[in-house]
Amino acid sequence: MNNPLLQAKNIIKTYNEDKIRTNVLKGVNIDIYSNELTAIVGKSGSGKSTLLHILGTLDKADSGEIIYKGEELLKLSDKKKAAFRNIHLGFVYQFHHLLSDFSALENVMMPMLIAGINKNDAKQRALELLEKVALSEKADSRPSELSGGQRQRVAIARALANNPELILADEPTGNLDEKNAQMVFSLFEKLVKEDKIAVVIVTHDNSLSEKCDRVYTMKDGIIHE
């Protein structure tokens, strides 16, 4: 088997609130491979979203290692972590976080413009990505003019803007009806199969996780494959 694209080793995370210590992650180990759709499933409060944020260097672990292609990420400076995320990762959330005053096209262009890509080149790639998610005809529409499923597909197109090798998706179908949830999930399947991208989905939907290549179940801060 190929080496993992990303590895989490013995990740420990605790929160202290009102003098109450909560052990959220208790020595978690997880391997993420290219060309695979991986699911992390568990009940609310099990720690799965916290783990996803640590995998994406959006949150810090108390101890442990996050290794990406042999590089230990948790030791990087905040500036280098931000650069790593911009180059290698794409994020999709339960709430799409699109910019309401901008069109679908402009939302997809935004990460490329931030990365310093020429505006015309960014526009061309954004149009191609909207076509990939079957929303070419909605390029000029603002988020308020789109359905929930359409907004989430724009968010996926935005996550693909800088050609990431890994997409981290936190409950991406949580606010969608069954039809739109399946459409979004099928899009992730297509990205893995055709674009060879690694996708990690945090979900409580067992019907979706059963279709994934690899499934990790999280319970009380402990993960099982």
Steps between C-alpha positions, in 0.01 A plus 500: 500500500613856433620717784230715661461852367426619853544331837383593847701335776389486864303826484389623844273800543341635819285802575488678833184700569382624842769282661350195331747298291355314200709243315377537142760290317676219685797388295343494154677332208372530143642451150370684192588370154494662159222382268281404795176631645532471877217545749528591867171416668370546852236667710500872575766581758712195418791719387487439126480867397781587740712229338424635152606851605826363639564300182456824306728698739206725592528389864793392714539167674638477853737228379552263210604537138333591171723383216438602139727334245764458768476858633390559860237773479437584864853637535452755221448867574149640460610674179635176352186312605288759319714461188472121525120517522477733202715278280406145603156502664141581415230542765124445478272566797142422599427871458645598166648836617462658156539877480146631461591816305689308232384277216567128484778569253662763724477268803688228311758750375575634848759242618689538173506879524626474859774268373605767249367335185426730206134607496433374148659163576303476824177576317566234236577232759198603709276457194649155442440403862139618491455284191652207691234537771226551237435866583626686195162669455515636857837676468350846543255404776553606859469245783152629591384403151623141533351194668678336792640227278620752244672710767682193626615412148637853460683449831652179361608682183661765720680229699648371173622842386869453578524133394513347849619145557265456796148625573373503858120516522321553833138374479474623138154346457369584847264775382386332179206281411568144386508581129745789535708308755544218251589747224772657715631159608510381138708805417754403766508146358570643155783718631668199659458279193575747221719767662683266740430731793482367856172595669421472871137539605384544858142377512235344721326355192574127491340463157774721358789363704421146384591606146844630598828320439606524865293569810617610844251496786556741788355446845595683820817641344627165378502396134458156346547399137 
